Amino acid sequence: MSTTVATILLSDAQQMIERSIAAARALDLACSIAVVDSSGHLLSFIRQDGAMAGSAALAIDKAFTAHLFNNPTDALNALAQPGAELYGIQHSHGGRVVVFGGGIPIRFEGRTIGAIGVSGGTVAEDIAIAEAGSAASS
């Protein structure tokens, strides 16, 4: 039986990145922005001029984490604390799991079809920029 899997197209990812760039500019912030597709693989990425070098891998891993666990990365934070259900989860998947804000799953008809990750600002700024980008998928 054949099944069609919805995913984010490159044109969708580029629109999400453009919206995120606009939100970053409004905050006078340089950041890295990554979008993964329904398989969790990188579809599109940009590191703005002046963005911290370390923000590149974090943006990609935030998108990876949001997709993998079908949750915003900041939602995993409380669950990853000592004594909590998912304590130590950030050490799984080769250390790629990020448990602070900036990664948001992209959903279509109730299913996660990709994710966006942003890094370069405070946690609140990364979340706001990712939310602006994810709104382009609606």
Secondary structure, DSSP 8 states (H G I E B T S, - for coil): ---------HHHHHHHHHHHHHHHHHTT---EEEEE-TTS-EEEEEE-TT--THHHHHHHHHHHHHHHHTS-HHHHHHHTSTTSTTTTGGGSGGGT---SSSEEEEEETTEEEEEEEEESS-HHHHHHHHHHHHGGG-
